[in-house]
Amino acid sequence: LNTRLVHIDPTARRQVAFEYMNRVMIWNGLSEFLMTVLPLVNLSRLRRSMMRRLLPKSADHGNSVAPCGFCGSISPSLPMRTNCNHVFCYYCVASEFMENPKALPCPRCGERIRALRHLDKVA
């Protein structure tokens, strides 16, 4: 845009430099814009999609139990298998399901969790 602030009276003494005022106006405008736009962005959905794209997909190896996708525990307590065949702690998935019962996405693949069943451990 190449715009500058110029005082009407060129002989007037300035208290603050115009470059400083330009910088402050730009940063205030940017911060107001971000404060308006950021609440409209679904950060959890953005995080899930970035994780799916950046991290390799984990392969299910038969009966081996992967860490819980919600809390990261190596051995899930009361393991539950979802309809997308991922394993989570009962307490983690139940609390998330109570908070968002209609559209709880799987943190590993993003598929909507509709059903839970106990994981049958074969010794």
N, C-alpha and C positions, 0 to 999 in steps of 0.2 A: 504494500500500500504506500510505503514511503511517505508517511505523514509525520509532521512535527508540530509540537505545541509552540506557538510564538506569542509572546506578550504584546498587547496593544501598544504600550508605551515602551520603546526600546531602551530608554534611559532609566526605567524603573529598576530598583534593586530587588533581586530575587532572594527569597529566603531558602528555597529548595530548588535544586537543579531540575530541569525538565526531564533529563534522562532518568533520574530517580523516580519522578512521578510517572513516566511512561512504564517503567519496570513495575511499579506498584500497581498501576492500572491493569497491566497485562496479567500479573499473578492473581489479582483479585478477581478478574474476569474468568480466568482459568479455574480458580478454586470454586467460584459460584457455579460454573458449568459442571464441574465434577460432582459437586454436592447435589446437583439436580439430576444428573444422569446415573450415578452409581447406585442409588436405591432401586432403580428400574432394572438393573442387571441381576440376573439370577446367578450368584457366585457359585453355589453348590453345583449347579448344572454345568457351568463353565469349567469348574475344577474337574468334574467327572469326565467331561469330554476331552479335556487336556490329558488327563491320566490315561484314558483309553488310547489316545493317539501317541503319547510319548513312551508309555511303558509297554513292554511286550505282554501279550495275553498269557495267563498262566494255564497250563494244561492240567487237566484232572488225570491223576494216575491211579485209577481203580479205587481202592479203599484208602489210599493215603489221604490224610486230613491236612488241608492247607490252613494257614493261619486265618483267624477271624478277620473279615474285611472291615468290620466296624471298630473293634478295639485293638486288633493286631496281635492278640494272644496266640502263641504257638500251638497250644492245645486248648481248643474251645471247650468251655464248660457246658455240659449238656448239649452236645452238638446237634444242630438242626440242619437239614438239607432243604434247600428251596426248590421251586419249580425249574430253576435254571441250573440245578445240580451243584451249586456252591454251598459251602459249609460255613455256618456262623454259630456263635454262642447263642444259646436260647435267650439269655437275658438281653443281649445286645439287639437281636433281631425283634424280640417281643417289645422292647421299649421303643424302638424306632417305628415298629408297626402300629403301636398305640398312638404315637405322635402323628403319624401320617398313614392312616389305614387304606386310603383309596389309591394312592399312587406312590408306593414305596419302591424306589429303584434299587436294584442290586448294585452295591458299590464296585463290584468287579466287572460286570458286563453291561450294566445299565438297563437290563430287562426288568419289567415290573414284577415284583414279588407278589404272587397270588396265593401260594400254598406253602406250608411248612410241614415237614415230617421228620420224625426222630431218625437219627443216623444209626443204622444197625452196624455195630462194630463186629467184625469177624476176627476172632482171636486165633 
